[in-house]
Protein backbone atom coordinates (compact mmCIF):
# COMPACT_ATOMS: atom_id res chain seq x y z
CA UNK A 1 0.00 0.00 0.00
CA UNK A 2 1.38 3.38 -0.93
CA UNK A 3 1.88 5.93 1.81
CA UNK A 4 0.29 9.36 1.49
CA UNK A 5 2.60 12.28 1.74
CA UNK A 6 1.74 14.86 4.36
CA UNK A 7 1.42 18.42 3.19
CA UNK A 8 4.43 20.45 4.32
CA UNK A 9 3.95 23.37 6.70
CA UNK A 10 4.42 26.84 5.15
CA UNK A 11 7.99 28.07 5.22
CA UNK A 12 8.93 29.87 8.44
CA UNK A 13 6.01 28.44 10.38
CA UNK A 14 6.03 25.75 13.03
CA UNK A 15 4.16 22.56 12.31
CA UNK A 16 1.33 21.76 14.73
CA UNK A 17 0.57 18.03 15.11
CA UNK A 18 -2.92 16.75 14.36
CA UNK A 19 -5.03 15.91 17.39
CA UNK A 20 -5.24 12.31 18.57
CA UNK A 21 -8.34 10.18 19.14
CA UNK A 22 -8.03 10.31 22.96
CA UNK A 23 -9.04 13.98 23.02
CA UNK A 24 -11.05 14.32 19.82
CA UNK A 25 -14.46 14.53 21.53
CA UNK A 26 -13.49 16.77 24.45
CA UNK A 27 -13.31 20.12 22.74
CA UNK A 28 -16.47 20.74 20.76
CA UNK A 29 -17.27 23.80 22.87
CA UNK A 30 -15.53 27.16 23.41
CA UNK A 31 -11.95 27.60 24.52
CA UNK A 32 -11.41 26.90 28.27
CA UNK A 33 -11.29 30.02 30.43
CA UNK A 34 -7.99 31.69 31.24
CA UNK A 35 -6.58 30.89 34.69
CA UNK A 36 -5.92 33.80 37.06
CA UNK A 37 -2.47 35.34 37.37
CA UNK A 38 -0.43 34.58 40.50
CA UNK A 39 3.11 35.36 41.61
CA UNK A 40 4.26 32.08 40.02
CA UNK A 41 1.93 31.93 37.00
CA UNK A 42 1.28 34.33 34.13
CA UNK A 43 -1.43 33.22 31.67
CA UNK A 44 -0.18 35.78 29.15
CA UNK A 45 3.54 35.01 29.38
CA UNK A 46 5.41 35.38 26.08
CA UNK A 47 9.00 35.36 27.37
CA UNK A 48 9.95 32.58 24.93
CA UNK A 49 9.34 33.76 21.33
CA UNK A 50 9.43 30.27 19.82
CA UNK A 51 6.91 28.89 22.34
CA UNK A 52 4.66 31.95 22.04
CA UNK A 53 4.61 31.51 18.25
CA UNK A 54 3.88 27.80 18.60
CA UNK A 55 0.99 28.50 20.99
CA UNK A 56 -0.46 30.99 18.50
CA UNK A 57 -0.17 28.40 15.72
CA UNK A 58 -1.76 25.76 17.96
CA UNK A 59 -4.66 28.06 18.79
CA UNK A 60 -5.34 28.69 15.11
CA UNK A 61 -5.24 24.94 14.44
CA UNK A 62 -7.30 24.01 17.54
CA UNK A 63 -9.37 27.05 18.62
CA UNK A 64 -11.19 25.07 21.33
CA UNK A 65 -7.93 24.08 23.06
CA UNK A 66 -6.62 25.90 26.14
CA UNK A 67 -3.39 26.89 24.30
CA UNK A 68 -1.89 29.05 27.04
CA UNK A 69 0.75 28.50 29.71
CA UNK A 70 -0.65 25.66 31.85
CA UNK A 71 -1.02 26.39 35.58
CA UNK A 72 -0.22 23.99 38.40
CA UNK A 73 -2.88 21.61 39.67
CA UNK A 74 -3.49 20.35 43.19
CA UNK A 75 -3.80 21.44 46.79
CA UNK A 76 -2.48 24.78 48.01
CA UNK A 77 -0.38 23.23 50.80
CA UNK A 78 0.95 19.94 49.38
CA UNK A 79 3.34 17.51 51.01
CA UNK A 80 4.43 16.22 47.59
CA UNK A 81 5.21 18.39 44.57
CA UNK A 82 5.29 16.46 41.29
CA UNK A 83 7.33 18.11 38.55
CA UNK A 84 6.82 17.09 34.93
CA UNK A 85 8.44 18.23 31.70
CA UNK A 86 5.96 20.33 29.68
CA UNK A 87 2.34 20.21 28.46
CA UNK A 88 1.51 17.79 25.66
CA UNK A 89 -0.08 19.25 22.54
CA UNK A 90 -3.30 17.25 22.87
CA UNK A 91 -3.13 16.78 26.63
CA UNK A 92 -2.49 19.63 29.06
CA UNK A 93 -2.22 22.17 26.24
CA UNK A 94 -5.74 21.18 25.24
CA UNK A 95 -7.35 20.74 28.66
CA UNK A 96 -5.47 23.32 30.71
CA UNK A 97 -4.52 20.81 33.43
CA UNK A 98 -1.18 18.96 33.76
CA UNK A 99 -1.11 15.38 32.44
CA UNK A 100 -4.81 15.55 31.55
CA UNK A 101 -6.09 14.08 28.29
CA UNK A 102 -2.83 12.50 27.17
CA UNK A 103 -1.12 9.13 27.46
CA UNK A 104 1.43 10.14 30.12
CA UNK A 105 -1.39 10.96 32.51
CA UNK A 106 -2.80 7.43 32.45
CA UNK A 107 -0.14 5.82 34.63
CA UNK A 108 0.36 8.96 36.71
CA UNK A 109 -3.25 9.39 37.83
CA UNK A 110 -3.87 5.64 38.20
CA UNK A 111 -0.91 5.49 40.58
CA UNK A 112 -1.87 8.64 42.48
CA UNK A 113 -5.38 7.27 42.96
CA UNK A 114 -4.12 3.86 44.09
CA UNK A 115 -1.94 5.53 46.74
CA UNK A 116 -4.65 7.89 47.94
CA UNK A 117 -3.29 11.07 46.34
CA UNK A 118 -6.10 11.48 43.79
CA UNK A 119 -9.87 11.09 44.08
CA UNK A 120 -10.20 9.40 40.66
CA UNK A 121 -8.00 7.05 38.62
CA UNK A 122 -8.41 8.93 35.34
CA UNK A 123 -7.93 12.58 34.44
CA UNK A 124 -10.02 13.49 31.40
CA UNK A 125 -10.72 17.21 31.57
CA UNK A 126 -10.24 20.16 33.90
CA UNK A 127 -13.89 19.95 35.02
CA UNK A 128 -14.17 16.18 35.54
CA UNK A 129 -14.32 16.49 39.33
CA UNK A 130 -10.92 14.94 40.02
CA UNK A 131 -8.96 16.49 42.88
CA UNK A 132 -5.61 15.73 44.46
CA UNK A 133 -4.84 15.05 48.12
CA UNK A 134 -1.56 16.23 49.69
CA UNK A 135 -0.11 16.68 46.21
CA UNK A 136 0.39 19.26 43.49
CA UNK A 137 1.58 18.92 39.88
CA UNK A 138 3.62 21.50 37.98
CA UNK A 139 5.68 21.41 34.79
CA UNK A 140 9.26 22.56 34.32
CA UNK A 141 8.04 24.42 31.22
CA UNK A 142 4.49 25.76 31.23
CA UNK A 143 3.95 26.07 27.46
CA UNK A 144 3.75 23.24 24.96
CA UNK A 145 7.03 23.00 22.99
CA UNK A 146 7.39 21.81 19.38
CA UNK A 147 8.01 18.04 19.31
CA UNK A 148 7.82 18.00 23.13
CA UNK A 149 11.36 19.38 23.28
CA UNK A 150 11.88 22.70 25.08
CA UNK A 151 15.18 24.45 24.41
CA UNK A 152 17.64 25.06 27.26
CA UNK A 153 17.02 28.81 27.28
CA UNK A 154 13.24 28.20 27.44
CA UNK A 155 13.71 25.95 30.46
CA UNK A 156 15.81 28.64 32.14
CA UNK A 157 13.29 31.42 31.43
CA UNK A 158 10.41 29.39 32.81
CA UNK A 159 12.40 28.30 35.83
CA UNK A 160 11.67 31.56 37.62
CA UNK A 161 8.04 30.47 38.01
CA UNK A 162 9.08 27.11 39.47
CA UNK A 163 11.56 28.79 41.80
CA UNK A 164 8.89 31.14 43.13
CA UNK A 165 6.29 28.41 43.51
CA UNK A 166 8.67 26.17 45.42
CA UNK A 167 9.49 29.07 47.73
CA UNK A 168 5.79 29.71 48.36
CA UNK A 169 4.94 26.04 48.96
CA UNK A 170 6.59 25.72 52.35
CA UNK A 171 4.56 22.60 53.18
CA UNK A 172 6.35 20.51 50.53
CA UNK A 173 8.53 17.75 51.94
CA UNK A 174 9.16 15.75 48.76
CA UNK A 175 9.66 16.86 45.18
CA UNK A 176 9.05 14.02 42.73
CA UNK A 177 10.84 14.73 39.44
CA UNK A 178 9.48 12.93 36.38
CA UNK A 179 12.50 12.67 34.12
CA UNK A 180 15.92 14.25 33.90
CA UNK A 181 14.75 17.64 32.62
CA UNK A 182 12.37 18.00 35.57
CA UNK A 183 15.17 16.88 37.90
CA UNK A 184 17.53 19.50 36.50
CA UNK A 185 14.83 22.19 36.64
CA UNK A 186 14.28 21.54 40.35
CA UNK A 187 18.01 21.86 41.02
CA UNK A 188 18.17 25.09 39.01
CA UNK A 189 15.22 26.47 40.99
CA UNK A 190 17.04 25.64 44.22
CA UNK A 191 20.42 27.02 43.04
CA UNK A 192 22.00 23.58 43.39
CA UNK A 193 24.71 22.04 41.21
CA UNK A 194 23.70 19.18 38.94
CA UNK A 195 27.07 17.51 39.43
CA UNK A 196 26.21 16.87 43.07
CA UNK A 197 22.76 15.37 42.37
CA UNK A 198 22.95 12.72 39.64
CA UNK A 199 19.63 11.63 38.14
CA UNK A 200 18.63 7.97 38.38
CA UNK A 201 15.27 6.25 38.66
CA UNK A 202 14.40 5.76 42.32
CA UNK A 203 17.28 7.86 43.60
CA UNK A 204 16.69 10.11 46.62
CA UNK A 205 18.46 13.39 47.35
CA UNK A 206 18.32 15.62 50.42
CA UNK A 207 17.86 19.19 49.19
CA UNK A 208 18.14 21.30 52.33
CA UNK A 209 17.66 19.04 55.31
CA UNK A 210 13.88 19.40 55.25
CA UNK A 211 13.03 18.46 51.65
CA UNK A 212 13.82 15.46 49.49
CA UNK A 213 14.11 15.18 45.73
CA UNK A 214 13.01 11.77 44.44
CA UNK A 215 13.70 10.82 40.81
CA UNK A 216 11.59 8.76 38.44
CA UNK A 217 11.66 8.05 34.76
CA UNK A 218 8.97 10.05 33.00
CA UNK A 219 5.67 8.20 32.56
CA UNK A 220 5.66 8.88 28.81
CA UNK A 221 4.21 6.59 26.16
CA UNK A 222 7.71 5.73 24.95
CA UNK A 223 9.02 4.79 28.40
CA UNK A 224 6.01 2.67 29.31
CA UNK A 225 5.68 0.98 25.90
CA UNK A 226 9.35 0.02 25.82
CA UNK A 227 9.43 -1.19 29.41
CA UNK A 228 11.85 1.49 30.57
CA UNK A 229 9.19 2.31 33.16
CA UNK A 230 6.65 -0.23 34.37
CA UNK A 231 3.63 0.34 36.60
CA UNK A 232 5.25 -1.48 39.58
CA UNK A 233 8.45 0.57 39.14
CA UNK A 234 6.50 3.81 39.15
CA UNK A 235 4.27 2.84 42.06
CA UNK A 236 7.32 1.96 44.15
CA UNK A 237 8.85 5.40 43.62
CA UNK A 238 5.61 7.28 44.34
CA UNK A 239 5.01 5.14 47.42
CA UNK A 240 8.48 6.01 48.65
CA UNK A 241 7.74 9.70 48.07
CA UNK A 242 4.63 9.29 50.21
CA UNK A 243 6.70 7.63 52.94
CA UNK A 244 9.28 10.42 52.95
CA UNK A 245 6.47 12.99 53.03
CA UNK A 246 4.96 11.35 56.11
CA UNK A 247 1.80 10.21 54.35
Secondary structure, DSSP 8 states (H G I E B T S, - for coil): ----------TTS-------GGGTTS-SSS-------BTTB-TT---SHHHHHHHHHHHHH-TTS--S----EE-TT-SEEEEEEE--TTTHHHHSSTT-SSTHHHHHHHHHHHTTSBSSS----TTS---BSSEEEEEEESS--GGG---HHHHHHHHHHHHHHHHH-TT--EEEEESHHHHHHHHHHTT--GGGS---TT-EEESSSS-EEEEE----HHHHHTTSS-HHHHHHHHHHHHHHTT-
